[in-house]
Amino acid sequence: MLLRVFTEPQQGATYDQLVKVAQVAERLGFDAFFRSDHFLVMGDSDGLPGPTDAWVTLAGISRETSRIRLGTLMTSATFRLPGLLAVAVAEVDAMSHGRVELGLGSGWFDAEHTAYGVPFPPLGERFERLEEQLALITGMWASPSGEKFSFRGAHYQLEDCPALPKPVQRPGPPVIVGGGGKKRTPRLAATYASEMNVAFSSPEDTVAQFERTKLACEAIDRDPATMVYSAAQVVCCGRDNAEVARRAEDIGRSVDDLREHGLCGTPEELVEKLASFADLGMERVYLQFLTLDDLEHLELIGEEVLPHCAQLG
């Protein structure tokens, strides 16, 4: 099992903080550094100093790291025109020498759209746009060099696009689709994605979504084993119960709630729960760190949990 670091910078983080977390995660041996793609704080935090753009941030981090993979959970299809997003991600892929992954979703947080003047269509249209973006972006990346690429959808149209630059990874960076939708989400993952991610769900619901995705793969004659199956869970770890309780308080959650709905406890407890996840077919787990200035938390998991994960799965 691979462990990945997942951050929520809209809650309040500077670029320098994010670079430090990514560099420490790389030194400790985590597989990837991911961040959300949001522009508005959630909950009671003031969100200071304000949001950072996901792909601008990852471009910078790509030049200040050398091994760790980089990506988004999830870039919203409402935020960027797909042709230009394909260019941006391909450029960061080149800047990182082929370490980028694109998590792409339909968008859900209507308040941030209102706050920043971004159109927020109804759910059905957002899924239509997401599907067109997935087809368009992967099509641009995979098109042969020297050939023009055209696309005619209900929401996006491209005519004689040079489809440049090409990403370093061919036919393109891995694409991640996520969510709990029972029909459209598994179909989109099976059609366009390298990875299916289920975030903040129970093991039972996560496995059920994996099974729906496998059936969707079989429906289009794709081997389900070619899909990576992953989960995202909030993490709260401490050397003892007092440290666990302190970290839970820091993020405004109770220990009991985190134990039931996340990865919470001592390093030994986390390893035990991750082993149960691996038994259910989870190949990667994104650990949501909500206090980015607590690097000791990251160090503890990197030193006392991560080394055990190579034997899981």
PyMOL commands that set and color helices and strands:
alter all, ss='L'
color gray80, all
select helices_A, chain A and resi 9-11+15-28+54-62+82-95+110-116+123-142+184-192+203-219+224-226+241-250+255-261+267-279+295-304+306-309
alter helices_A, ss='H'
color red, helices_A
select strands_A, chain A and resi 2-7+32-35+69-72+75-76+100-105+149-152+157-161+175-178+195-199+228-237+263-265+284-289
alter strands_A, ss='S'
color yellow, strands_A
deselect
rebuild
show_as cartoon
